[in-house]
Amino acid sequence: MKNNVREANWIDALKGLGIILVFLGHIGETGSSFRLYLYTFHVPLFFVLAGYIYDAEKYNQIPLEQQIRQKAKQYLLPYIIMVGINIIIAILIQLLNQGPEGLLIQIARWICGSLYVLSKSMPNCATLWFLPCFFASYVFFAIWHRITCMFCRTLYIVIAFGSTYILLNSVDTQLPFYMQIVPCGITFMAMGTSLKVLLAKVDRAFTAHKYKAVLSIVVALILMRISMYLTDINDICVSLNELEIGEPLVFYLGAFSGAASLMIVFKYVNLKSRVLTLWGQNTLIGMGFNLLMMEVAYAVCFLLGQVTWYFVFIIIMVEYTLICLGKRYILRKVNL
């Protein structure tokens, strides 16, 4: 039980860092080396983590339909709620700035774009594309976990990997639910499961925690350097939202190396923080209102005459922290 709690602590803390990296990635110059590196793995990190924490023993005992319904409630319902809130906010803003002219057409565009998950037609919440895409990836990943034949499991992932080339290079139109990115999600989740198996073997081989902590830092630094090297080779600002990943094999290896480096450090060095954990437990909110918080932050910066990326980032983090604390306070009041 203690190990399970400890595992949950570092995972929530890493999710908190992950959402910080997402916020940082949306600020700054497109061509900066740091931003290119962040874009390589900051979204794949969440897919890899999902594969790592997946409890096959638990889920394989319940019907697939029930599991899908549970995950639809966990990811699609928040998607619908947060899109709805963003639509209401967008309506109020347009009424204040432009009046009711053309509003019905705009509302129809927002609704259709949100149902299709076309980020460019969504009301200032393009980052929410991740939730339906994650849900679709999770469904196919759950099916993969129920396959008992090792050859078939391997073939399944090979097909998913190969589909990345086909869907991103041959299909010009964005598919609903970002289906072009779903093979990436499946592959990264499978990588997360493989990493979990590998680290379990490491745990059995090295019982002294102090040695594992030291080795984890060394391994993480090596993986981080590999990720940076592959990012330079790929030479593109990766954007799953824009269906841009560059060379798929280089992208997969670079993204997994970056994600794995952080996971190893957080697991074995036991990095944790109440603030990071708070942020990590509310990543759906962060994704849903990231762009809105960024607009508010830029508006505040303009008023204060301090339009710098780090000042914008500080304000975003203050906003996000207040929203997270507000949510926790409300849930405690209603005993949820």
CORCOR-V74745 format. One record per residue. N is the residue number from 0. RES is the residue in one small letter. NEAR is the number of other C-alpha atoms within 8 Angstrom. Layout:
N_RES_NEAR + N_RES_NEAR
This chain:
0_m_4 + 1_k_5 + 2_n_6 + 3_n_7 + 4_v_8 + 5_r_8 + 6_e_9 + 7_a_8 + 8_n_10 + 9_w_14 + 10_i_12 + 11_d_14 + 12_a_17 + 13_l_14 + 14_k_15 + 15_g_15 + 16_l_11 + 17_g_13 + 18_i_13 + 19_i_8 + 20_l_10 + 21_v_11 + 22_f_11 + 23_l_10 + 24_g_10 + 25_h_6 + 26_i_8 + 27_g_9 + 28_e_6 + 29_t_7 + 30_g_7 + 31_s_8 + 32_s_6 + 33_f_6 + 34_r_14 + 35_l_14 + 36_y_11 + 37_l_11 + 38_y_12 + 39_t_15 + 40_f_13 + 41_h_13 + 42_v_10 + 43_p_13 + 44_l_12 + 45_f_10 + 46_f_14 + 47_v_16 + 48_l_11 + 49_a_10 + 50_g_13 + 51_y_12 + 52_i_7 + 53_y_7 + 54_d_6 + 55_a_7 + 56_e_6 + 57_k_7 + 58_y_10 + 59_n_10 + 60_q_6 + 61_i_8 + 62_p_8 + 63_l_10 + 64_e_6 + 65_q_8 + 66_q_10 + 67_i_9 + 68_r_8 + 69_q_8 + 70_k_10 + 71_a_10 + 72_k_9 + 73_q_8 + 74_y_11 + 75_l_12 + 76_l_9 + 77_p_10 + 78_y_12 + 79_i_8 + 80_i_8 + 81_m_11 + 82_v_14 + 83_g_8 + 84_i_8 + 85_n_12 + 86_i_11 + 87_i_8 + 88_i_8 + 89_a_10 + 90_i_10 + 91_l_8 + 92_i_8 + 93_q_11 + 94_l_9 + 95_l_7 + 96_n_6 + 97_q_7 + 98_g_8 + 99_p_7 + 100_e_5 + 101_g_6 + 102_l_10 + 103_l_6 + 104_i_7 + 105_q_8 + 106_i_10 + 107_a_8 + 108_r_10 + 109_w_12 + 110_i_9 + 111_c_9 + 112_g_13 + 113_s_12 + 114_l_7 + 115_y_8 + 116_v_12 + 117_l_14 + 118_s_13 + 119_k_6 + 120_s_10 + 121_m_15 + 122_p_10 + 123_n_8 + 124_c_15 + 125_a_11 + 126_t_11 + 127_l_12 + 128_w_13 + 129_f_7 + 130_l_10 + 131_p_14 + 132_c_14 + 133_f_11 + 134_f_12 + 135_a_11 + 136_s_12 + 137_y_10 + 138_v_9 + 139_f_9 + 140_f_11 + 141_a_9 + 142_i_9 + 143_w_9 + 144_h_10 + 145_r_7 + 146_i_9 + 147_t_7 + 148_c_6 + 149_m_7 + 150_f_6 + 151_c_9 + 152_r_12 + 153_t_8 + 154_l_8 + 155_y_9 + 156_i_11 + 157_v_8 + 158_i_8 + 159_a_12 + 160_f_11 + 161_g_8 + 162_s_9 + 163_t_13 + 164_y_10 + 165_i_9 + 166_l_9 + 167_l_11 + 168_n_7 + 169_s_7 + 170_v_8 + 171_d_6 + 172_t_4 + 173_q_9 + 174_l_7 + 175_p_8 + 176_f_11 + 177_y_12 + 178_m_11 + 179_q_11 + 180_i_11 + 181_v_12 + 182_p_13 + 183_c_10 + 184_g_14 + 185_i_15 + 186_t_11 + 187_f_14 + 188_m_15 + 189_a_12 + 190_m_11 + 191_g_14 + 192_t_13 + 193_s_9 + 194_l_10 + 195_k_9 + 196_v_8 + 197_l_8 + 198_l_8 + 199_a_8 + 200_k_8 + 201_v_8 + 202_d_8 + 203_r_7 + 204_a_6 + 205_f_9 + 206_t_7 + 207_a_6 + 208_h_8 + 209_k_6 + 210_y_8 + 211_k_11 + 212_a_11 + 213_v_8 + 214_l_8 + 215_s_12 + 216_i_11 + 217_v_8 + 218_v_9 + 219_a_13 + 220_l_9 + 221_i_8 + 222_l_12 + 223_m_11 + 224_r_8 + 225_i_11 + 226_s_15 + 227_m_11 + 228_y_9 + 229_l_12 + 230_t_15 + 231_d_7 + 232_i_7 + 233_n_10 + 234_d_7 + 235_i_8 + 236_c_12 + 237_v_10 + 238_s_9 + 239_l_8 + 240_n_8 + 241_e_5 + 242_l_9 + 243_e_10 + 244_i_11 + 245_g_10 + 246_e_7 + 247_p_9 + 248_l_6 + 249_v_12 + 250_f_14 + 251_y_9 + 252_l_10 + 253_g_16 + 254_a_14 + 255_f_15 + 256_s_12 + 257_g_15 + 258_a_13 + 259_a_11 + 260_s_13 + 261_l_10 + 262_m_10 + 263_i_11 + 264_v_14 + 265_f_13 + 266_k_11 + 267_y_11 + 268_v_9 + 269_n_8 + 270_l_10 + 271_k_10 + 272_s_7 + 273_r_7 + 274_v_6 + 275_l_14 + 276_t_16 + 277_l_12 + 278_w_17 + 279_g_15 + 280_q_9 + 281_n_9 + 282_t_11 + 283_l_7 + 284_i_8 + 285_g_10 + 286_m_11 + 287_g_13 + 288_f_11 + 289_n_11 + 290_l_11 + 291_l_9 + 292_m_11 + 293_m_10 + 294_e_8 + 295_v_8 + 296_a_12 + 297_y_10 + 298_a_8 + 299_v_8 + 300_c_13 + 301_f_9 + 302_l_7 + 303_l_6 + 304_g_6 + 305_q_8 + 306_v_9 + 307_t_7 + 308_w_8 + 309_y_6 + 310_f_10 + 311_v_13 + 312_f_12 + 313_i_8 + 314_i_9 + 315_i_12 + 316_m_8 + 317_v_8 + 318_e_9 + 319_y_11 + 320_t_9 + 321_l_8 + 322_i_8 + 323_c_11 + 324_l_8 + 325_g_8 + 326_k_8 + 327_r_8 + 328_y_8 + 329_i_8 + 330_l_9 + 331_r_8 + 332_k_7 + 333_v_6 + 334_n_5 + 335_l_5
